[in-house]
Amino acid sequence: MTAPVRARSSADLIRAEEPVLAHNYHPLPVVVARAEGSWVEDVEGRRYLDMLAGYSALNFGHRHPALIEAAHRQLDTLTLTSRAFHNDRLAEFAESLAALTGLDMVLPMNTGAEAVESAIKVARKWAYEVKGVPADQATIVVAADNFHGRTTTIVSFSTDPLARTGFGPFTPGFRIVPYDDLPALEAAIDETTAAVLIEPIQGEAGVVIPDEGYLRGVRDVTRRAGCLFIADEIQSGLGRTGRTLAVDHEDVVPDAVLLGKALGGGIVPVSAVVARREVLSVLRPGEHGSTFGGNPLAAAVGSAVVDLLHTGEFQHRAAELGVLLREGLASLVGKGVLGFRARGLWAGVDIDPTLGTGRDISHRLMTHGILVKDTHGSTIRLAPPLTITAEELVSALGTLEEVLRKGA
Ligand SMILES: *Cc1c(COP(=O)(O)O)cnc(C)c1O
């Protein structure tokens, strides 16, 4: 007789990771085994409200029925072809994503970093072929405190020492200016500039929202200078801020928009560069590619995500519930909260550092059944699924108040 298989406890599983898993993350000690909607459940059956939503990869909650159904249907039909052949899902995905963003063409990739890398390559090629920048002279202007991903080229223009130190030599061709500073941006642009690449709201930096007019200013400056405006909406996009894209708050249409995270519906990695025809037309066969980019499973899930967004329901929910979030956070200012920045269902909350680090607060919230993640120092980020109910949101804010009241 064989011994009954004993399920491994959370503590066992955390211990088991230590010697065999790279330590590039420092997760909270919760081991998630199941999830549905806004809730996750750990190995021992404890339930937690997910107020991080996979850094906005789970905008529609865990296992949204329409997305799961689209994925199941596609799994039963066709999963991968490579781009050596056409697949019957890609046309619809590209059409609907272009329509959603008001842009013309789609370059499908997988992860966010790949979309950023692809946009950098496209912008450089556009600079040489369309703008007439001399070979290998193109520059791209970016903002300090940016987060665009983890590849060698992308960390080359990060200002976060943790992201960069030990990873050189770095890719040249980037100029870093302060965020939300139009004069500095304008001064950094010259005849070699291919593009300005920014986040319309800086998520990892702590949900930093630029002053009203900044995004319109970036649009004006780049248009006048004859360079591209590339908006990294990988975290800010797809309903999070109460509009489809964060740039929609200023009625701005960039030359290229980068999407990822929620585009995969929390099921598969799906990213894309969506751009004006003139921009993406610089790519010809063989010049860029991805084995998995645009695969039929990704396209089916991505199309289902875009269908959800075409209804406007989620943008509306984020805007409405965002009012509750702002009111709730405003009532905590002076009660452990020093300040906060919020747009839609997205907030960076600066906790009084005497109460603990962002990680301490996240840990205490976890023991009270709420999952969040710190960004830097004593700032925590709230980004619940857009499917969260008003009651769940109010209850989470109540728990935050209680945790702050109890102090360190
Ligand atoms: C997460 C993120 C990325 C990178 O996405 P990955 O899928 O992790 O490579 C790029 N830009 C922004 C703004 C992000 O939030």
The ligand as an ORCA input file, in Angstrom:
! r2SCAN-3c Opt
* xyz 0 1
  C       4.566     45.768    -16.395
  C       4.990     46.875    -17.271
  C       5.871     46.652    -18.352
  C       6.532     45.312    -18.610
  O       5.624     44.291    -18.799
  P       6.089     42.752    -18.661
  O       4.936     41.963    -19.193
  O       6.359     42.494    -17.212
  O       7.323     42.606    -19.480
  C       6.160     47.724    -19.174
  N       5.636     48.940    -18.949
  C       4.797     49.187    -17.921
  C       4.231     50.558    -17.751
  C       4.467     48.170    -17.041
  O       3.666     48.423    -16.003
*
